Amino acid sequence: MNTQTPPVLDIKNLRVEYPLTNGGTLVAVNDIDLTIRPGEIHALVGESGAGKTTVGNALMGLLQAPGRIAGGSISIAGKQINTRTGRTEGIVPGRDVGAIFQDPMTSLNPLFTVESQLCEGMLAHLKISRKEARARALDLLKAVGIPEPERRLGSYPHQLSGGQRQRVVIATALACDPRLIVADEPTTALDVSVQAQILKLIRDLADERRVGVLLVTHNMGVVAEIADRVTIMQNGSVVESGSARGVLTSPKAPYARTLIAAVPPIEHRLERLPVPSEETPATLKAREAVRGKTRSAAESKEDEPMLAVRELCVEYGQRSFLPSRRTAFKAVKSVSFDVKRGEIFGLVGESGCGKTTVANTIAGLVAPTSGSVHFQGVALEAGRTKSVRQSMQMVFQDPYSALNPRMRINAAIAEPILFYELASNAAEAREDAAILLEAVGLNGQSGERFAHAFSGGQRQRIAIARALGPQPSMLICDEPTSALDVSVQAQLLNLLKDLRDLAGLSMLFISHDLAVIRQMCDRVAVMKGGEIVELAETETLFSSPQHEYTRELLRLAPSLDRILKAENTAA
Amino acid sequence: MIKIVSMRLFQAILVMVAVTAVAFIMFRFVGDPVAMMVREGASQAEKDALRAALGLDNPMLIQFVEFFGRVLHGDLGTSFRYQQPVAELLMNRLPATLELVLVATVMSLALGIPLGVVCALKPTGFLSRIIQSATLVGISMPTFVTGLLLILIFAVNLRWLPSSGRGELVNLGGWQTGFLTVSGLKSLILPSITLALFQLTLIMRLVRSEMIDVLSSDYIRFAFARGLPRSHIYGRLALRNALMPVVTVTGLQIGQLIAFAIVTETVFQWPGMGLLFTNAVGYPDVPVLAAYLLFVGFLFVMINMVVDILYTFIDPRLRTK
């Protein structure tokens, strides 16, 4: 390609350090080399803590003190960043480096109009009049494909959808015609269909404007979709670097291989995701103990479904004194499905489709407007019996907020055990808690610690252990892995499958990720706008989707295999 | 917008009706007015006649409606102690308190917001530590101590400023203002500093903590990533977000100051509403107390309404529902 033009970004031996309070230093980025040419999209991939965001921050001058560039060089469009000061002569963030952040809901200031936020950068960097800036802003909004750009200039961020906001963010990044854009997880907070549009937009802009893009992401599908080159990082160091196709199809470094293998494929179903098993003898022993308990707890007629949802409707309304002013938003419109015994039933859909409302209604956290929920043949009313609440447990999306930070882990797990009188005293409940911790792959002794001592994946294991404490027959999992890294996600999905087999659990599994659904579920319902548009056996649904919307979702989901296959056949 | 304002207005009226009812009940239960007004040793017939003349023999509800009607016409009754219409008494005292509170509030905002910003930008810096400790002293010292200290230094020792009263006043259509004479302005300085000190600390700390929150938000990081000038980021983008709760607190504080500036007014012999109220409690001057109750209720309702409306101006998210 453009071998003659200077690269827009050239990083050599970059080292970023954080001094620690005990006198040592934490090396966040260790000897990184990275080059981006104009019009090239270079993906920087790794799990949380790998240092990929730190690289982006270092070249935008956004390193949080006390972090500092300890060595190496960064040059942007041929100009060198002074690594001692962390600043650049002649390079201004915003003018020469554009930024796209992860969450469009929070990266725009809520109190200022789109126009003001688009123009302020141009006014600060380009020495142009307000009128010229406005004209440019209008052009930019057109370039990023926002409908009714004139009207949108006067809008406030809250009046735009997530996808539109991310387009505005991209427009601000482009405002001063930078040579390089740093996009930090630009589509992670977006729905699949919006994600596909934004990725296409970034690809097109890179091609048309010859902007180099450093794409920081953890999503391999996104990499496969738009990146030219990819660098995989682990613990601050580069593990492997090369052309996106080369690295994704035949990774050479062992870590790169595990990371890519941990991505759940959407094309076919695996018995287990290929990640190192964490089954120690202690885990197996603990699981045997758990098995003994749950089997005795779950015994009833086999033919009847575990959960029967019939014509469930949920409305969120604004109450008003006047009937004419009462408005209702129908979050769930007449949803019906069964969950069989021992089945993992998936609910999939984009944000706002009502899948979480369905879960909350079944769990009794939201009252239905009409319709019924039968659990083990018994109709559930507003006031639930203790035994129903005991048999139905929930695992939430965000393991960081799902655990009480002031409670020791074993106390948190023991609490429901004591509440449902499954142990005669606190000491016994703590023993049970230790066994549960072992069963989910954690050390039984670690229960003495508080939640902050654990990583996100470990916390989610704790949340699962807590849910298993009351010996439930049904588990409701609402996006249990979407806050986690791929390799951790793979381990947790394997764990949930093991527990299902072990304890004969039925599961309602909610996710927006079709690949995860395919790996986990026996049957799936696709939701859109509060309704189920398609319900089928997982394999049937994925091999021959009937509904237009399902096909759309499947087509848009970024997928490693499909893209690589398509490229292979083209080559 | 009109909908929000009219909705708030409707709620304000409801609250005012409730407050009026409480004031009315106060009349009924804090002593029997007939017993207070008749001469000693009056016969039952005389008492009954007076009762009828005052309309106190009517059913409760009718009495309340009549009371409400009088309040609407600005007739708040006659003070037992001064034998003057209560409305007139209040109007004589109100300008003193309002001017004092206005100056104190402007002072605390003008100093508190910049100090808060300074403390937020360098939370561990030398300057912010000094400001924080100094204001901590300010907030923990009782108002009368601050007031007496100020009098001792500036009025007694240095003899720069007067220690009591409002100085010369100018009558602007019934409003006695101290803003237009030198002695009037001089007299305002010490009491308003005393009154502002607590508020200043409160606003400073509020701005500081809000600003620290806002500075760690994504949109401020995004502003830095776009290389915007620091003054623009701090002074405009961040500060406007940080000022939201300041509006609420300042509103409530103004109400608090107007209604309960008693201590400061006593120390400086300031002829405001606080003194009127303290005297009324001792006497007990029920019409003045009831009128005071009505006034304070009205004040807080109005302030809350203004704050809510200001909010919709500052925050576009509240404008479009």
Interface residues (C-beta under 8 A of the other chain):
Chain A: M60 G61 L62 V92 P93 G94 R95 V97 G98 A99 F101 D103 T106 S107 L108 N109 P110 L111 F112 T113 E120 G121 A124 H125 Y156 H158 Q159 V169 T172 A173 A175 V182
Chain B: S217 D218 Y219 R221 F222 A223 F224 A225 R226 G227 L228 P229 H232 L237 R240 N241 I314 D315 P316 R317 T320
